[in-house]
Amino acid sequence: MGEPDPRDKPIILLGGGHAHVEVIRQLGLIDDLGREIILISPSRHAPYSGMLPGYVSGQYRFEDFHIDLVALCARYGVTFLATTARGIDPERRQVSLSDGRVLDYSLMSVDIGSTPSLPPGVSGGISVKPIASFTQRLEQLDALVADKTGPLRLAIVGQGVAGVEMAFALQRRLGRSRVEILLAGRAGDVVAERSRLARRMVERELERAGIAHHPDFDVTGFRAGELVARDGRRLTVDDVVWTTSSGAPSWLGETGLALDASGFIRVDPALRSLSHPDVFAAGDVASLPDPRPKAGVFAVRQGPVLADNIRRSLCGEELQAFRPQRRWLALISLADGRAIADKWDLAASGRWVAIWKHWNDTRFLRRYAG
């Protein structure tokens, strides 16, 4: 007997990231797709990263910032498998699952996010990524504060938007009288990728909140209650929250897919693997030809292009390019009913920005609610 017709094999969506929820919605609306679609995710609940600070600070409940993947798949006729992948064989077009099953695919798309990227040899502390399980790790901090007789001294490592938002959100959650927040990282400024005006605004808000900023603090160790910098400086802390750069899942290195120097899947402008045209990738795990930060804003915008390119690939049509923004809007939550907006070297702050951020975030979630 000959090889099975690839058209009889399903489309596999590996991971329930921001791009894939839109792929489910768009492909599920096509009546004549002719392929089974399978979503593989370890959890039925997919968090929206933009609302995580609001959850930490108490603005949102768990269900407010999560998408129910089981319900979403049922609505659009997609099969949901609650498991994880442990390997991909792109030559055989197979994915191996942690429950022992091996599935064939005709096309596969990978949107599994990223893993914590800590300094070499450093362990301990609490990592924000993967976001899907951070809600459980957050309980560790709640318990630490409850058991501590005095204020908890907590370092947030990472000075980007994620680190700044987490510093404000954790202070709001744990109480200014119960926690002392330090913000540290290797950069010379907070939110160094944003405008000069936004940086000044953030610095002013950190000072107002009593959050000490330690710039040029390149962390090389965390042991015995001390955070150690490359230049020898030390900070005495009770615990550390890591909001540092993202790393790639290590098992991707065994797949034979073309990867970049950091282990992420290299894709062309159409989000297709450079080495295997029947594999797509999006979100943090994708290494774009025109690199961008590992941020949810890009994964959200990749969703419609990815869905259309999967359809085009099935139909033999020319694929379209994903063109990431060169300048993108940042809405930085201050966790006190205000936020900072930054784009085009212009920045503004106020309650109206926080209302705008809430509207923008909840609009995304409503698209996938029942």
RAFENRA-V726809 format. One record per pair of residues at least 4 apart in sequence whose C-alpha atoms are under 6 Angstrom apart, sorted by the first residue. I is the first residue (numbers start at 1). J is the second residue. Records with the same first field share a line. If there is no record, write none. Layout:
# RAFENRA-V726809
I: J / J
This chain:
# RAFENRA-V726809
6: 106
9: 105 / 106
10: 35 / 36 / 37 / 105 / 106
11: 37 / 105 / 106 / 107 / 108
12: 37 / 38 / 108
13: 38 / 39 / 108 / 109
14: 40 / 110 / 111
15: 40 / 41 / 111 / 112
16: 20 / 41
17: 111
18: 299 / 300
19: 299 / 300 / 302 / 303
22: 303
23: 27 / 303 / 307
24: 28
28: 76
37: 78
38: 78 / 79 / 80
39: 80
40: 81
41: 82 / 83 / 84
42: 82 / 83 / 84
44: 68 / 69 / 70
45: 66 / 67 / 68 / 69
46: 66 / 67
47: 65 / 66 / 132
48: 65
51: 65
53: 166 / 169
54: 59 / 60
55: 59 / 60
56: 169
57: 169 / 172 / 173
60: 64
69: 73
73: 77 / 78
84: 97 / 98
85: 96 / 97 / 98
86: 96 / 97 / 98
87: 95 / 96
88: 94 / 95 / 255
89: 93 / 94 / 255
93: 104 / 105
94: 103 / 104
95: 102 / 103
96: 102
97: 101
107: 278 / 279
108: 279
109: 279 / 280 / 281
110: 281
111: 281 / 282 / 283
113: 284 / 285
114: 246 / 247 / 248 / 284 / 285
115: 129 / 130 / 246 / 247 / 248
116: 129 / 246 / 247
117: 245 / 246 / 247
122: 221
125: 239 / 240 / 241
126: 241
127: 241 / 242
128: 134 / 243
134: 138
151: 178 / 179
152: 179 / 180
153: 179 / 180 / 237 / 238
154: 181 / 237 / 238 / 239 / 240
155: 181 / 182 / 183 / 240
156: 183 / 240 / 241
157: 184 / 185 / 242 / 243
158: 163 / 185 / 243 / 244
159: 163 / 185 / 190 / 191
160: 191
161: 191
163: 243
165: 333
166: 170
168: 334 / 335
169: 335
170: 174
171: 175 / 176
181: 211
182: 211 / 212
183: 213
184: 213 / 214 / 215 / 217
185: 215 / 217 / 218
186: 216 / 217 / 218
187: 215 / 216
188: 215 / 216
195: 345
198: 347
206: 211
207: 211
217: 229
218: 229 / 230
219: 228 / 229
220: 228 / 229 / 230
221: 227 / 228
222: 226 / 227
225: 236 / 237 / 238
226: 235 / 236 / 237
227: 234 / 235
228: 234
229: 233
248: 263 / 264
258: 266 / 275
259: 263 / 264 / 265 / 266
260: 264 / 266
264: 285 / 286 / 287
265: 286 / 287
266: 273 / 274 / 287
267: 271 / 272 / 273 / 274 / 288
268: 272 / 274
269: 321 / 322
270: 320 / 321 / 322
271: 280 / 281
272: 277 / 279 / 280
273: 277 / 279 / 280
281: 286
282: 286
283: 299
284: 294
302: 306
309: 313 / 319
312: 316 / 317
329: 342 / 343
330: 341 / 342
331: 340 / 341
332: 339 / 340
333: 339
334: 338 / 339
337: 351
338: 350 / 351 / 354
339: 349 / 350 / 353 / 354
340: 348 / 349
341: 347 / 348
342: 346 / 347
358: 362
359: 363
